[in-house]
Amino acid sequence: MKRSLGATALLLPLLASVAGADSIALVGATLHPISSEPIENGILILEGDRIVALGKDIDIPPNATVVDVAGKHIYPSLVHPGAPLGLTEISSVRGTRDTHEIGDINANIRAEVAFNADSMLLPVALSGGVLISHVVPQGGVLTGTSAIMRLDGWNWRDMTVASSVGMHLRYPSFRSSRRRSQEQVDKEKKRALEVINKTFDDARAYAKAKEAAGKGGATFDTDSNFEALIPVLDGRLALHIHAREKAQIESALDWAAEQELDNIVLVTGPDAQYVATRLAEEEVPVILDGVLEVPSRDWEPYDAAYTAAARLHEAGVKFCIGDGGDASNARNLPFHASMAAAFGLPKDEAIKSVTLYAAEILGVADDYGSLEAGKEATFIVTSGDPLEILSRVERAWMAGRELDLNDRQKELFEKYNSRPREPEITPRG
């Protein structure tokens, strides 16, 4: 069945629905739908902001602009599963950082409102094939709601794909260090859990009061933090729990069960492999950060982080791969997946971990993560496999519009590559 789909057109009535619209046909490339087998020497047809057909031997609309991409590869946009892109510019300059709010409880924060559409980090990410990013606020215990953003556009409204994608909870750490004794850690953990539990208890009481008021009961004052938590309590909004160490992860899962929260996403690190069986059994999706980390314990092998993705896959955990949330290096996202592939994760799973699986976990797979008729025409044209460091992203389309892939780093390269050279000195004799 996969072969027949790859050899024939994947057509929708969409072709007829936008009659008169300008079409674009990219021809000659190997198409990588991700959700099905690759199509060599394929044809990808766009109309407006949508993919309307892809296949091998399909008719090109007579009004179409034909783009020759012979010998190239077309992939869906990479989907970054969590970074402060647009919220920070230069980490050492406080005035360019808008990631943290004051206080523990910031559930009412909306990441998209603070998004800087003119950030110079966005074009750099585009050059790495990351056209879509999950932008996450970071301040406090409850940090607020995240958003899926296009990384090119006029302003934050224009660039917002989905707002209120998830509420983010920084679960207290269990690990001591040279700077933090175990006594300090235990004290901070206890205080943080008290704050979290009280907030959720108060939010439930607020929800009941609001419901009563709606039925003609007593009036009450609106609280934006509790309003933001109501969708979490009733399961409409996913709670993204950030927890990295094994004991911390297990405690966080226990806490979520006690709170009867069944719509959760675990944002974690390599320690997730040590609780993989439980994560699979409880069907908890995972955003795995830190694939390129070094071991944090003396007894761990050098490749503990590199193999974590493979072990999650073997256990049957649904996961995607992130890069630890470094805005300035978001372009390196594919290389985290490629390292996981080098250490046991099947290659097709590795590319899915930064495309389709990320889109599914974040709830935007209807438009992103794969090349399919009906989805948004947001994709990249590469010289080869995007997980290979020598491959280049040569062209890109976002919502049917070709992007300018120039960025500050390329401009600096061109400037200094064409700098005046000193005349060569001919040695004597």
VEXZA-603389 format. One line per 5 residues: number of its first residue (from 1); for each residue x, y, z of C-alpha. Coordinates in pm, 1 decimal, decimal comma, padded with zeros to 6 digits. Layout:
// VEXZA-603389
NUM	X Y Z | ...
// end
This chain:
// VEXZA-603389
1	00000,0 00000,0 00000,0 | 00286,2 00238,4 00086,4 | 00445,1 00172,3 -00253,6 | 00124,0 00247,6 -00439,4 | 00079,8 00570,0 -00244,9
6	00436,6 00671,9 -00326,4 | 00397,1 00595,8 -00695,9 | 00063,2 00768,4 -00744,3 | -00078,0 01108,6 -00662,3 | -00190,5 01184,9 -00309,8
11	-00469,4 01412,4 -00424,3 | -00752,2 01590,6 -00246,7 | -01054,4 01783,1 -00370,7 | -00841,5 02077,2 -00259,1 | -00714,9 02108,2 -00617,4
16	-01057,4 02212,3 -00737,9 | -01146,9 02416,0 -00429,4 | -00887,6 02684,8 -00501,3 | -00942,6 02715,6 -00873,4 | -00778,1 03023,7 -01009,7
21	-00515,8 03039,2 -00737,4 | -00153,4 03040,4 -00845,6 | 00010,5 02700,5 -00819,4 | 00372,3 02607,0 -00755,2 | 00510,7 02270,7 -00861,6
26	00846,0 02158,8 -00723,9 | 00977,5 01883,7 -00947,0 | 01268,5 01641,2 -00949,4 | 01350,1 01614,8 -00579,3 | 01323,6 01314,7 -00352,8
31	01019,1 01378,7 -00134,2 | 01034,8 01263,5 00227,2 | 00673,9 01267,7 00354,9 | 00792,4 01120,8 00691,8 | 00450,5 00958,5 00738,5
36	00514,4 00730,3 00437,4 | 00797,7 00605,1 00220,1 | 01023,1 00849,1 00025,4 | 00925,0 00932,5 -00332,6 | 01217,2 00962,4 -00572,8
41	01196,0 01214,3 -00856,3 | 00871,0 01338,0 -00706,2 | 00640,3 01631,6 -00765,8 | 00506,1 01854,4 -00488,4 | 00220,7 02090,5 -00578,5
46	00122,8 02392,2 -00368,9 | -00176,8 02621,7 -00398,2 | -00200,3 02915,8 -00163,3 | -00063,6 02808,1 00173,0 | -00147,0 02438,2 00127,8
51	00005,3 02125,0 -00016,3 | -00256,7 01993,8 -00259,5 | -00075,7 01695,5 -00409,6 | 00246,1 01500,3 -00401,1 | 00356,2 01193,9 -00587,4
56	00561,5 01066,2 -00876,0 | 00357,3 01070,1 -01196,1 | 00098,0 01340,4 -01143,6 | -00036,7 01615,2 -01363,4 | 00099,4 01964,3 -01307,0
61	-00169,8 02236,7 -01326,7 | -00132,6 02441,5 -01646,1 | -00102,8 02769,0 -01452,2 | 00166,1 02638,4 -01218,4 | 00507,5 02794,1 -01168,7
66	00752,5 02506,7 -01203,5 | 01052,5 02503,0 -00968,7 | 01329,2 02264,1 -01067,5 | 01482,4 02104,1 -00758,3 | 01632,9 01800,5 -00928,2
71	01878,6 01613,3 -00710,5 | 01760,2 01780,0 -00392,5 | 01555,0 01650,0 -00098,6 | 01233,4 01792,9 00040,8 | 01143,9 01742,8 00407,7
76	00876,5 01897,0 00626,9 | 01000,8 02174,7 00852,2 | 01185,2 02061,9 01161,1 | 00971,3 02135,6 01468,8 | 01161,8 02261,7 01771,4
81	00981,3 02120,2 02078,7 | 01087,7 02385,6 02328,1 | 01307,4 02694,8 02317,4 | 01292,3 03058,8 02433,3 | 01328,9 03177,6 02072,4
86	01192,9 03528,8 02044,5 | 01204,9 03572,5 02422,3 | 01579,0 03625,7 02456,4 | 01847,0 03778,8 02239,0 | 02177,6 03811,4 02426,2
91	02181,6 03612,1 02748,5 | 02435,2 03843,2 02915,0 | 02227,1 04155,1 02843,9 | 01933,1 04171,8 03081,7 | 01734,8 04411,5 02867,0
96	01712,7 04154,0 02586,5 | 01579,2 03874,7 02809,8 | 01203,3 03833,8 02846,5 | 01196,6 03471,3 02959,1 | 01144,8 03511,0 03334,7
101	00873,5 03679,6 03537,8 | 00901,4 03766,8 03907,2 | 00733,1 03532,3 04155,1 | 00657,1 03160,4 04175,9 | 00313,3 03151,4 04015,0
106	00296,6 03297,7 03663,2 | 00025,3 03077,3 03511,7 | -00129,0 03378,6 03338,3 | 00183,9 03447,7 03127,8 | 00139,8 03395,2 02752,4
111	00463,7 03335,9 02563,4 | 00338,4 03461,8 02227,3 | 00262,9 03812,7 02358,3 | 00628,4 03863,3 02456,1 | 00760,6 03715,9 02129,6
116	01005,4 03940,3 01942,0 | 00934,3 03900,0 01572,6 | 01254,5 04088,8 01486,4 | 01491,7 03867,9 01684,4 | 01813,8 03807,0 01492,5
121	01817,6 03449,4 01624,0 | 01513,6 03356,1 01414,6 | 01681,6 03371,4 01069,5 | 01967,8 03158,8 01205,2 | 01720,0 02891,6 01314,4
126	01553,2 02908,7 00972,3 | 01889,6 02839,3 00808,9 | 01907,3 02518,7 01013,5 | 01568,8 02398,8 00891,4 | 01372,8 02499,9 01202,6
131	01075,9 02696,4 01067,9 | 00837,6 02616,6 01355,4 | 00916,6 02637,7 01726,2 | 00743,5 02571,9 02055,8 | 00822,0 02888,2 02255,3
136	00826,5 02834,0 02631,5 | 00837,0 03087,4 02919,5 | 01071,3 03001,6 03204,9 | 01017,4 03211,8 03518,8 | 00889,2 03073,6 03848,3
141	00737,6 02738,4 03944,3 | 00433,3 02769,9 03720,6 | 00584,3 02959,8 03429,3 | 00278,7 03016,6 03208,2 | 00149,5 02894,8 02873,9
146	00362,9 02824,2 02569,1 | 00288,1 02883,5 02201,2 | 00373,8 02736,8 01861,5 | 00529,8 03011,9 01650,2 | 00634,9 03047,0 01288,9
151	00985,5 03191,6 01281,3 | 00913,7 03435,7 01001,8 | 00643,5 03699,4 00979,7 | 00540,4 04058,4 01043,6 | 00457,2 04045,5 01416,3
156	00372,0 03800,1 01692,9 | 00007,2 03782,8 01593,2 | 00100,9 03699,6 01236,3 | 00349,3 03436,3 01351,8 | 00136,5 03257,3 01612,2
161	00028,1 02911,3 01497,4 | -00126,7 02800,2 01827,0 | -00144,9 02974,5 02163,1 | -00187,4 02808,2 02504,0 | -00023,7 02488,9 02384,5
166	00066,4 02383,6 02737,3 | 00097,6 02507,1 03094,1 | 00453,3 02468,1 03226,9 | 00544,9 02346,4 03573,5 | 00904,3 02341,3 03701,5
171	00894,3 02050,1 03942,2 | 01134,2 02094,0 04238,1 | 01477,2 01933,3 04205,7 | 01590,9 01654,6 04436,0 | 01963,5 01675,9 04369,7
176	02219,5 01837,9 04596,3 | 02546,9 01991,6 04477,0 | 02855,6 02165,0 04610,2 | 02658,3 02487,0 04631,7 | 02336,4 02332,3 04763,4
181	02343,7 02090,8 05056,1 | 02086,7 01814,0 05084,3 | 01927,8 02003,0 05372,3 | 01883,3 02310,8 05151,5 | 01745,4 02098,0 04868,1
186	01491,7 01930,2 05096,7 | 01381,9 02265,0 05236,4 | 01339,0 02419,3 04890,3 | 01158,6 02109,3 04764,1 | 00914,0 02114,0 05054,3
191	00842,2 02483,0 05006,4 | 00792,6 02446,0 04629,9 | 00554,5 02151,3 04670,0 | 00353,7 02344,7 04927,4 | 00322,3 02635,3 04683,2
196	00222,5 02404,0 04397,2 | -00034,7 02208,6 04598,2 | -00190,7 02520,5 04746,2 | -00213,5 02679,4 04402,0 | -00391,4 02379,1 04251,6
201	-00624,9 02348,3 04553,6 | -00711,3 02716,5 04530,4 | -00763,6 02687,9 04154,1 | -01014,0 02405,4 04207,6 | -01198,5 02611,6 04467,8
206	-01196,8 02906,4 04227,0 | -01341,1 02691,0 03947,8 | -01627,7 02579,3 04175,0 | -01695,6 02938,6 04280,6 | -01699,8 03048,7 03918,6
211	-01943,0 02771,9 03828,2 | -02168,1 02868,3 04118,0 | -02156,8 03234,2 04016,6 | -02258,5 03134,7 03666,7 | -02569,2 02970,5 03809,5
216	-02667,8 03280,8 04003,2 | -02450,2 03232,8 04308,5 | -02233,3 03483,2 04488,8 | -02000,5 03705,9 04290,3 | -01625,7 03666,5 04315,9
221	-01313,1 03846,7 04199,3 | -01150,4 03722,3 03880,0 | -00797,6 03582,9 03918,2 | -00597,5 03550,0 03597,4 | -00369,6 03277,9 03736,5
226	-00659,5 03056,0 03839,8 | -00839,0 03126,0 03511,9 | -00531,8 02998,0 03326,7 | -00527,7 02678,8 03537,1 | -00891,5 02579,0 03482,2
231	-00818,6 02417,9 03139,3 | -00540,0 02217,3 03306,1 | -00770,1 02089,8 03578,5 | -01038,2 01973,9 03335,5 | -00786,5 01815,6 03095,4
236	-00829,8 02052,4 02800,9 | -00476,3 02191,7 02834,2 | -00166,2 01975,4 02872,6 | 00053,4 02029,2 03175,7 | 00419,7 02017,7 03072,7
241	00612,5 01899,4 03379,5 | 00983,3 01984,6 03371,1 | 01174,0 01722,9 03570,8 | 01516,6 01579,8 03489,8 | 01646,8 01348,3 03763,4
246	01509,4 00996,8 03814,1 | 01373,2 01059,9 04164,2 | 01233,0 01394,2 04052,9 | 01056,5 01231,9 03754,5 | 00905,6 00956,4 03968,5
251	00784,5 01208,3 04225,7 | 00635,3 01427,3 03953,3 | 00443,9 01132,5 03804,7 | 00316,3 01037,5 04151,5 | 00209,8 01397,6 04213,1
256	00023,2 01415,1 03879,1 | -00161,5 01092,8 03966,6 | -00259,0 01230,6 04307,5 | -00387,6 01545,5 04138,7 | -00579,9 01329,5 03886,9
261	-00409,9 01503,3 03595,1 | -00405,8 01272,2 03294,3 | -00308,3 01520,2 03021,8 | 00061,1 01566,4 03097,8 | 00383,2 01590,4 02897,6
266	00719,0 01520,3 03060,1 | 00999,9 01760,0 02964,2 | 01311,2 01583,4 03078,5 | 01667,0 01468,7 03019,6 | 01855,5 01140,6 02982,2
271	01730,3 01009,6 03319,9 | 01397,1 00938,3 03149,2 | 01551,3 00611,9 03027,3 | 01560,0 00487,1 03388,0 | 01180,4 00518,1 03417,7
276	01101,1 00428,0 03055,3 | 00883,9 00127,5 03144,6 | 00659,2 00337,9 03366,0 | 00637,3 00617,6 03108,2 | 00529,6 00365,9 02843,8
281	00273,7 00200,7 03071,3 | 00120,6 00533,3 03171,2 | 00141,6 00662,1 02810,7 | 00320,4 00980,9 02911,2 | 00468,8 01160,5 02607,4
286	00822,6 01288,7 02652,1 | 01021,7 01585,2 02522,3 | 01379,4 01460,0 02556,3 | 01643,9 01726,3 02604,5 | 02014,6 01680,4 02659,9
291	02108,7 01416,1 02403,5 | 02454,6 01574,3 02377,3 | 02513,1 01596,7 02753,0 | 02807,2 01441,6 02932,9 | 02734,9 01193,5 03216,2
296	02627,5 01356,7 03541,3 | 02728,0 01064,9 03766,0 | 03058,3 00883,4 03810,6 | 02904,6 00541,0 03745,9 | 02736,9 00630,2 03416,1
301	02897,3 00528,5 03084,5 | 03016,4 00801,6 02849,8 | 02721,7 00744,3 02615,0 | 02445,4 00751,1 02879,0 | 02280,0 01055,2 02720,7
306	02344,7 00945,5 02362,4 | 02158,7 00616,1 02408,9 | 01862,3 00753,3 02607,3 | 01646,1 00803,1 02297,1 | 01704,7 00447,0 02178,2
311	01604,4 00309,5 02517,4 | 01286,3 00515,6 02524,1 | 01206,0 00387,2 02176,2 | 01269,2 00026,0 02277,0 | 01036,1 00068,5 02575,3
316	00757,8 00206,8 02354,9 | 00761,4 00564,7 02487,4 | 00622,3 00836,2 02259,6 | 00891,6 01104,6 02250,5 | 01046,7 01384,5 02049,8
321	01395,4 01532,8 02077,3 | 01489,1 01886,3 02181,2 | 01821,7 02059,0 02227,4 | 01788,6 02177,6 02585,1 | 01623,3 02507,9 02503,4
326	01922,1 02711,8 02387,0 | 01774,9 02985,7 02166,0 | 02105,4 03080,8 02004,0 | 02173,4 02722,2 01896,4 | 01825,6 02611,0 01790,2
331	01968,3 02549,7 01442,8 | 02156,1 02251,3 01588,4 | 01835,1 02060,4 01666,8 | 01888,4 01796,9 01391,5 | 02232,4 01707,9 01525,8
336	02085,7 01602,1 01860,0 | 01865,0 01359,8 01669,4 | 02157,7 01242,3 01457,6 | 02360,9 01161,0 01769,6 | 02069,9 00953,6 01898,8
341	02064,5 00774,2 01563,1 | 02437,1 00706,9 01586,1 | 02378,4 00538,0 01922,9 | 02093,6 00301,5 01848,3 | 01782,9 00498,6 01756,3
346	01657,1 00383,3 01412,0 | 01722,3 00649,9 01149,4 | 01357,4 00683,8 01049,2 | 01263,9 00733,2 01414,9 | 01533,5 00996,9 01453,6
351	01394,7 01216,5 01176,3 | 01041,0 01165,7 01309,9 | 01160,7 01278,8 01652,8 | 01223,5 01631,0 01519,8 | 00928,8 01646,5 01279,4
356	00614,0 01433,5 01306,1 | 00645,6 01319,1 01667,4 | 00715,5 01673,0 01787,6 | 00409,0 01800,3 01599,9 | 00191,7 01521,2 01742,8
361	00300,8 01575,8 02103,7 | 00246,3 01951,7 02069,5 | -00093,5 01909,9 01903,0 | -00015,4 02064,5 01563,2 | 00019,9 01750,7 01349,3
366	-00282,6 01849,4 01139,8 | -00059,2 02106,0 00969,3 | 00303,1 02017,3 01045,2 | 00546,0 01730,7 01083,2 | 00490,9 01556,6 00750,8
371	00430,8 01625,3 00383,0 | 00068,6 01540,5 00310,0 | -00203,4 01683,3 00090,7 | -00408,9 01930,4 00292,1 | -00129,8 02027,6 00530,0
376	00035,6 02369,2 00539,5 | 00308,2 02411,4 00278,7 | 00591,7 02459,9 00526,4 | 00898,1 02260,4 00428,4 | 01269,3 02270,5 00350,2
381	01474,3 02181,7 00042,3 | 01809,1 02029,7 00136,9 | 02122,0 01903,7 -00031,9 | 02093,2 01575,7 00160,4 | 01980,7 01419,1 00485,1
386	01915,2 01707,4 00731,5 | 02057,2 01495,5 01014,8 | 02395,4 01492,4 00843,0 | 02615,1 01783,9 00942,3 | 02741,3 01839,7 00585,1
391	02388,3 01876,1 00442,7 | 02264,7 02228,5 00374,8 | 01918,0 02379,3 00384,9 | 01917,4 02550,4 00046,2 | 01559,7 02674,6 00020,7
396	01250,8 02685,7 00240,1 | 00879,5 02757,0 00207,8 | 00651,6 02870,7 00489,2 | 00275,4 02860,7 00436,9 | 00335,7 02850,0 00060,9
401	00576,3 03145,5 00059,0 | 00945,2 03102,8 -00018,1 | 01170,8 03241,9 00253,5 | 01487,9 03444,7 00232,4 | 01741,7 03230,2 00415,6
406	01994,9 03506,3 00463,8 | 02099,6 03570,6 00824,0 | 02351,6 03767,0 01028,8 | 02605,6 03486,8 01035,1 | 02601,1 03451,9 00655,3
411	02635,1 03827,1 00615,8 | 02940,9 03830,2 00841,5 | 03092,4 03538,9 00653,2 | 03048,5 03718,0 00319,9 | 03184,2 04042,7 00462,2
416	03505,0 03893,4 00594,5 | 03543,5 03643,5 00314,2 | 03561,3 03937,0 00070,2 | 03782,3 04154,5 00291,6 | 04080,5 04330,5 00130,0
421	04377,0 04098,8 00114,9 | 04735,4 04201,5 00176,7 | 04945,2 04168,1 -00139,2 | 05147,0 03852,0 -00148,3 | 05514,1 03899,2 -00057,8
426	05754,7 03729,9 -00291,0 | 06043,9 03584,1 -00093,7 | 06390,4 03696,2 -00199,8 | 06629,3 03476,9 -00386,4
// end
